[in-house]
Amino acid sequence: MKIAYVSYEVAPFAKVGGLADIAGSLPKFLNNMNEEIFVIMPLHKKIKKNYDIENFETVVEKYYPISHNFKEPFNVLKSHLPNSTVPIYFIESDVFDSEEVYQDNKLALGSTYFSDSVLTFIREVENDIDILNINDWQTSLIPVYLRHNYISDPILSNISTVLTIHNLGYQGIFGKDVLDLANLPGYLYNPDALEFFGDINFLKGAILYSDLINTVSKSYAEEIQSPEMGEKLDGVLRIKSENLYGILNGLDYEDNDPKNDDRIFKPINNYDDKIQNKLKLQEFLGLEKNKERPVISLISRLYDQKGLDLIFEIMDYVLLTDVNFVILGTGDEKYEEYFKELEEKYPEKVSANIKFDVDLAQKIYAGSDMFLMPSKYEPCGLGQMFSMRYGTVPVVRYTGGLSDTVNEFNEKTNKGNGFGFYEYNSCKLLKSILKSVHCFKMKPDKWKIIYDNCMKQNFSMESTASQYRDLYKMAISKKRGAQY
């Protein structure tokens, strides 16, 4: 198969969330399986700042999107994903001149322009592809364009489409005049198409018009078909349920190898090495070195989805016990200020790192005892996978991908790799944290068993890539009406 993987963010070039990690990793593993694949993303302004684009190859110059009413030309530059032969193409245009990857006042223009530019580039240059894998709402107009503007195009009409939903909470909702901007037919403004409570919903369009839909865990694929978790798209998703799948994201185990990771303080070959990383982390962050004191960590974007309101309510009680609490992340100002104030209140117990720091994140994964993810919802979650990879025990709310990856430790059977709760409630979170702290302090033999259980987990990207390959074959068969 020849596959085009389309994403608005791709690590390491531009990263906001977990989508970038998957977009920068999954294509490499598909390429290792002898599938021909390339990546397409916008040339964001921050890429120009952080990379010498003079070293990128210019593929085309001054093309115009075929359908888009905003007649701004684009160039296409080419490089490769790091440490691979996978090509990555950058759509360069003055449209992408924002300081941030997602700038609210330009998202409609950026998304519509990028979607049509991708199809223009494929039609003119990479015109023999089998699969377009689009990601989230920013690329969701691609199957809409294919179905309504290019339905008779001899090249584009034969391409199969797979939509991957990384987070249903972000949908791309705009006023109906966005159809004019995108040069899409006005009849799409109806409830059976893109109309959504008086507006236009890009993600809804991709759900309706993609050949197959995938989200990032089996549990989340089921949850989003319910009114509680469906973000008002549950009805559409139930209609498309026979084409809806859930493939758990994975990690690049070579890049995240506790035995060979030079970003952590000491290679982890056994539990004693784990303790040495903990002591080094405490020292590095200005906390008292104490191997008997559990280090509880949180690495997260600081938004409501991540369950931070629950942490607000219980952290003073948690800090009455003999623990350290380490936070790394940025986000809403109210949360940033809260964690700064928490550090001021408990300077000997709390380390608040309000920033984005990949190296520090690895040190925290390797040096913590417990890792918090009390999410309201979590489509997949990578944090719990990173933590277990480095022997850190997750404490989670059992939802979405957290349900699929974390199992409650059972002292009788010695099975399980973490602690958690179901009801979204701060008392339930507090109970789970205290249960884990009690186990760490009072039952060290059991704690080492949980550590071993975590280290034995396998969330490698090889399995994820294999499932995507099968999904692509199904999409081709569905589109062409025959087995591929």
C-alpha positions in Angstrom: 0.0 0.0 0.0 1.0 3.6 -0.5 -0.2 5.7 2.4 -0.5 9.5 3.0 -0.6 10.3 6.8 -1.9 13.8 7.3 -1.7 15.7 10.6 -1.7 19.3 11.7 1.1 18.6 14.2 4.0 16.1 14.0 6.8 15.5 16.5 9.4 16.7 16.7 8.7 19.5 14.3 5.6 20.9 16.0 4.0 19.3 19.1 1.0 20.4 21.2 -0.4 17.0 22.3 -0.2 13.3 22.0 -1.3 13.4 18.3 2.1 14.8 17.4 3.9 11.8 19.1 1.8 9.3 17.2 2.2 11.2 13.9 5.9 11.3 14.3 6.2 7.6 15.3 3.5 5.4 13.7 4.6 6.1 10.1 8.1 4.8 10.9 6.8 1.5 12.1 4.5 1.1 9.1 7.5 1.8 6.9 9.4 -0.9 8.8 6.6 -3.3 7.7 7.4 -2.5 4.1 4.5 -0.2 3.5 5.2 3.0 1.5 4.2 6.0 3.6 4.7 9.7 3.8 3.6 12.4 6.1 2.0 15.8 5.3 1.8 18.8 7.7 1.7 22.6 7.6 5.0 24.5 7.8 4.1 26.3 11.0 6.0 29.4 11.9 7.6 27.7 14.8 9.2 25.1 12.5 10.8 28.0 10.6 12.2 29.2 13.8 13.5 25.9 15.1 14.8 24.3 11.9 17.0 25.4 9.1 14.4 25.0 6.3 17.2 25.8 3.8 18.1 22.2 4.2 14.6 21.1 3.2 14.1 20.1 -0.5 11.7 22.3 -2.5 9.3 19.9 -4.3 6.8 22.4 -5.8 6.4 26.1 -5.9 3.4 28.4 -6.1 0.6 25.8 -6.4 -3.0 27.0 -5.7 -5.5 24.8 -3.9 -7.9 23.6 -6.5 -11.1 24.4 -4.6 -10.3 26.9 -2.0 -11.7 30.4 -2.5 -8.8 32.0 -0.6 -6.3 32.2 -3.5 -3.0 32.1 -1.7 -0.3 30.0 -3.3 1.6 27.4 -1.4 5.0 25.7 -1.8 5.8 22.1 -0.7 9.1 21.4 1.1 10.4 17.9 1.9 12.4 16.4 4.7 12.3 13.1 6.6 11.2 12.0 10.0 14.2 11.8 12.3 16.2 8.6 12.2 14.1 7.2 9.3 13.6 7.3 5.5 9.9 8.3 5.9 9.4 11.5 3.8 7.6 14.4 5.4 6.1 17.1 3.2 5.4 20.6 4.6 2.7 22.9 3.1 4.3 26.3 3.1 2.0 29.4 2.9 1.5 32.8 4.5 -1.7 31.2 5.9 0.4 29.5 8.5 2.0 32.6 10.0 0.7 32.2 13.5 3.1 32.0 16.5 1.0 29.0 17.8 0.1 25.8 16.0 -3.6 26.3 16.9 -4.5 30.0 16.8 -8.2 30.5 17.3 -8.8 33.4 14.9 -7.2 31.5 12.0 -8.3 27.9 12.5 -11.1 27.9 10.0 -8.8 29.3 7.3 -5.9 27.2 8.2 -7.9 23.9 8.3 -9.8 24.5 5.1 -6.7 25.7 3.2 -4.5 22.9 4.4 -7.1 20.2 3.6 -7.5 21.4 0.0 -3.8 22.0 -0.4 -3.1 18.4 0.6 -5.4 17.1 -2.1 -4.0 19.4 -4.7 -0.4 18.2 -3.9 -1.5 14.5 -4.0 -3.3 15.0 -7.3 -0.3 16.8 -8.9 2.6 15.0 -7.3 1.9 11.9 -5.2 -1.0 10.7 -7.4 -0.8 6.9 -6.9 -1.7 6.6 -3.2 -4.1 4.0 -1.8 -4.9 5.5 1.6 -5.3 8.9 3.2 -5.2 8.6 7.0 -6.4 11.9 8.4 -6.3 13.0 12.0 -8.8 15.0 14.1 -10.9 17.9 12.9 -8.2 20.0 11.4 -7.9 17.6 8.5 -11.6 16.5 8.5 -12.6 18.4 5.3 -10.4 16.1 3.2 -13.1 13.3 2.9 -15.7 16.0 2.4 -13.8 17.5 -0.5 -13.3 14.0 -1.9 -17.0 13.2 -1.8 -18.4 16.5 -3.0 -15.7 18.4 -5.0 -13.7 15.5 -6.4 -16.2 12.7 -6.8 -15.5 12.4 -10.5 -11.7 13.1 -10.4 -9.9 10.2 -12.0 -7.1 10.3 -9.5 -8.6 11.4 -6.2 -11.9 9.5 -6.4 -10.1 6.1 -6.0 -8.4 7.0 -2.7 -9.6 5.3 0.5 -9.9 7.4 3.7 -9.4 6.6 7.3 -10.3 9.1 10.0 -8.5 8.8 13.4 -10.2 10.6 16.2 -7.7 11.4 19.0 -10.1 13.5 21.1 -13.8 13.9 20.3 -13.9 17.0 22.5 -12.4 19.1 19.7 -14.6 19.2 16.6 -14.0 22.3 14.5 -17.3 24.2 14.8 -17.8 27.4 12.8 -20.6 29.5 11.3 -22.2 28.3 8.1 -20.3 31.0 6.0 -17.2 28.7 6.4 -18.7 26.7 3.4 -18.1 29.7 1.2 -14.5 30.1 2.4 -13.9 26.4 1.7 -15.8 26.5 -1.6 -18.0 23.6 -0.5 -21.6 23.3 -1.8 -24.3 25.0 0.3 -26.5 21.9 0.4 -24.0 20.5 3.0 -25.7 22.8 5.5 -28.3 20.3 6.5 -28.6 17.8 9.5 -27.7 14.8 7.3 -24.4 16.5 6.3 -22.2 19.1 8.1 -24.9 21.2 9.9 -24.6 21.0 13.6 -27.0 23.0 15.8 -27.0 25.9 13.5 -23.3 25.8 12.7 -20.9 23.7 10.6 -19.0 20.8 12.2 -15.9 19.7 10.4 -15.4 16.5 12.4 -19.0 15.4 11.7 -18.2 15.7 8.0 -15.3 13.3 8.3 -17.3 10.9 10.4 -19.9 10.8 7.7 -17.7 10.7 4.6 -14.6 8.7 5.6 -14.5 5.0 4.6 -13.5 3.9 8.1 -13.3 5.6 11.5 -10.8 4.8 14.1 -10.2 6.1 17.6 -7.4 5.5 20.0 -8.7 2.8 22.3 -11.4 0.2 22.2 -13.1 1.5 25.4 -13.2 5.1 24.0 -14.7 3.8 20.7 -17.6 2.4 22.8 -17.8 5.4 25.2 -18.2 8.0 22.4 -21.4 6.3 21.2 -23.1 7.2 24.5 -24.8 10.6 25.2 -22.6 11.0 28.2 -19.3 10.8 26.3 -20.4 11.5 22.7 -20.1 15.3 22.7 -23.4 15.5 20.8 -22.0 13.3 18.0 -23.0 10.0 19.6 -26.0 9.6 17.3 -23.8 10.0 14.2 -21.2 7.6 15.6 -23.9 5.0 16.4 -25.1 5.2 12.8 -21.5 4.6 11.6 -20.7 2.0 14.3 -20.1 -0.8 11.9 -17.2 1.3 10.5 -15.9 2.4 13.9 -12.8 0.8 15.4 -10.5 1.4 18.4 -6.7 0.9 18.1 -4.7 1.6 21.2 -1.8 4.0 20.7 1.7 2.7 21.4 5.2 3.9 22.3 8.4 3.8 20.5 10.2 1.3 22.8 13.6 2.1 21.2 13.3 5.8 22.0 11.9 5.1 25.4 14.1 2.3 26.7 14.8 2.6 30.5 18.0 0.5 30.0 19.4 2.9 27.4 17.8 6.3 27.9 20.5 9.0 28.4 17.8 11.5 29.5 17.3 9.7 32.9 19.8 9.7 35.7 20.7 6.0 35.7 19.7 3.1 33.4 17.0 1.0 35.0 17.8 -2.7 35.1 16.2 -3.5 38.4 14.3 -1.9 41.3 17.4 -0.7 43.0 18.2 1.4 39.9 14.7 2.8 40.1 15.3 4.0 43.6 18.6 5.6 42.5 16.6 7.6 39.9 14.2 8.7 42.6 16.9 9.9 44.9 18.5 11.8 42.0 15.2 13.3 41.0 14.5 14.6 44.5 18.0 16.1 44.7 17.6 17.6 41.2 14.3 19.3 42.1 15.5 20.6 45.5 13.6 18.1 47.6 15.0 16.1 50.5 16.5 12.8 49.4 14.5 10.1 51.0 13.9 6.7 49.5 11.2 5.9 52.0 9.1 8.9 50.9 6.9 8.2 47.8 7.2 10.6 44.9 3.8 11.2 43.3 4.0 12.9 39.9 1.7 14.5 37.4 2.9 15.3 33.8 0.0 16.8 31.9 -1.5 19.6 29.9 -3.2 21.7 32.6 -6.8 21.6 31.4 -10.2 20.5 32.9 -10.2 17.2 30.9 -7.3 16.0 33.0 -9.2 15.9 36.3 -7.3 18.7 37.9 -10.4 19.9 39.7 -10.3 16.7 41.7 -6.7 17.3 42.6 -7.7 20.8 43.8 -10.0 19.3 46.3 -7.7 16.7 47.8 -4.1 17.6 47.5 -3.9 19.3 50.9 -5.1 16.1 52.5 -2.5 14.1 50.4 0.3 16.4 51.5 -0.6 15.7 55.2 1.1 12.3 54.6 4.8 11.8 54.1 5.0 12.2 50.3 6.5 14.4 47.5 4.4 15.8 44.7 6.0 16.7 41.4 4.1 18.5 38.6 5.2 19.3 35.1 3.1 21.0 32.5 1.4 24.1 31.2 -2.1 25.1 30.4 -4.9 27.1 31.9 -3.7 30.0 34.1 -5.9 29.0 37.0 -4.1 25.6 37.2 -0.7 27.0 36.7 -1.2 29.5 39.5 -2.6 26.8 41.8 0.4 24.5 41.5 2.8 27.5 42.0 0.9 28.4 45.2 1.0 24.8 46.3 4.8 24.8 46.0 5.0 28.0 48.0 2.7 26.4 50.7 4.7 23.1 50.8 8.2 24.0 49.6 9.8 20.9 51.1 7.2 18.5 49.6 6.1 20.0 46.2 8.0 20.8 43.0 5.9 22.8 40.5 7.5 22.9 37.0 5.2 25.0 34.9 6.9 24.5 31.6 7.3 22.1 28.7 10.5 20.0 29.1 10.9 16.6 27.4 14.1 15.7 29.2 12.7 16.5 32.6 9.6 14.5 31.8 11.7 11.4 31.3 13.5 12.0 34.6 10.1 12.3 36.3 8.8 9.1 34.7 11.9 7.3 35.8 12.2 8.8 39.3 8.6 8.7 40.5 6.8 6.0 42.5 3.2 6.9 41.4 1.8 8.7 38.4 -1.5 10.5 38.5 -4.1 10.5 35.6 -7.6 11.2 37.2 -9.0 12.2 33.8 -12.6 13.1 33.2 -12.2 11.3 29.9 -9.1 9.9 28.2 -9.3 8.7 24.6 -6.0 6.7 25.0 -3.5 8.4 27.2 0.3 7.9 26.8 1.4 9.1 30.2 0.4 5.9 31.9 2.3 3.9 29.3 5.4 6.0 29.7 5.2 5.7 33.5 4.9 1.9 33.4 7.7 1.6 30.9 9.9 3.2 33.6 8.5 1.3 36.5 6.2 4.0 37.9 2.8 2.8 39.1 -0.2 4.6 37.6 -3.1 5.9 39.7 -5.9 6.6 37.3 -9.6 7.0 36.7 -10.8 4.0 34.7 -12.0 5.6 31.5 -11.1 5.2 27.8 -7.6 4.1 27.2 -6.9 4.1 30.9 -9.4 1.3 31.3 -7.6 -0.7 28.6 -4.1 -0.4 30.0 -4.3 -0.2 33.8 -5.7 -3.0 36.0 -6.2 -2.8 39.7 -3.6 -4.6 41.7 -4.9 -7.6 43.6 -2.9 -8.6 46.6 -4.2 -12.1 46.7 -3.3 -12.9 43.1 -0.5 -10.4 42.7 -2.0 -9.4 39.3 -2.5 -5.8 38.2 -0.3 -2.9 37.4 -1.9 0.1 39.2 -4.7 1.6 41.3 -7.8 3.5 40.2 -11.4 4.5 40.5 -14.5 4.7 38.3 -16.8 7.5 39.6 -15.5 11.0 38.9 -15.2 12.0 42.5 -12.4 13.5 44.5 -13.0 11.2 47.5 -12.5 8.2 45.2 -9.2 9.7 43.9 -8.0 10.4 47.4 -8.8 6.8 48.4 -6.8 5.4 45.4 -3.8 7.6 46.2 -3.8 6.7 49.9 -4.2 3.0 49.0 -1.1 3.3 46.8 0.9 5.2 49.4 -0.1 2.6 52.0 1.1 -0.2 49.8 4.4 1.5 49.1 5.1 2.2 52.8 3.7 -0.8 54.5 3.9 -3.6 51.9 7.3 -3.1 50.1 7.3 -6.7 48.8 3.9 -6.2 47.2 5.1 -2.9 45.8 8.0 -4.5 44.1 5.6 -7.0 42.5 3.6 -4.1 41.1 6.8 -2.6 39.8 7.7 -5.8 38.0 4.1 -6.0 36.6 4.5 -2.5 35.2 7.9 -3.3 33.6 6.4 -6.4 31.9 3.7 -4.5 30.1 4.0 -4.2 26.3 2.6 -1.1 24.7 5.0 -1.1 21.8 4.2 0.7 18.5 4.7 -2.6 16.5 1.3 -3.9 17.6 -0.3 -0.6 16.9 1.2 -0.4 13.4 0.1 -3.9 12.6 -3.5 -3.1 13.5 -3.4 0.1 11.4 -2.1 -1.9 8.4 -5.1 -4.3 8.7 -7.4 -1.3 9.0 -6.0 0.3 5.8 -6.6 -3.0 4.0 -10.2 -3.1 5.1 -10.7 0.5 4.0 -9.4 -0.3 0.5 -11.6 -3.3 0.3 -14.6 -1.3 1.4 -13.9 1.5 -1.1 -13.1 -0.8 -4.1 -15.6 -3.5 -3.3 -13.1 -6.3 -3.4 -10.4 -7.9 -1.2 -7.1 -6.1 -1.2 
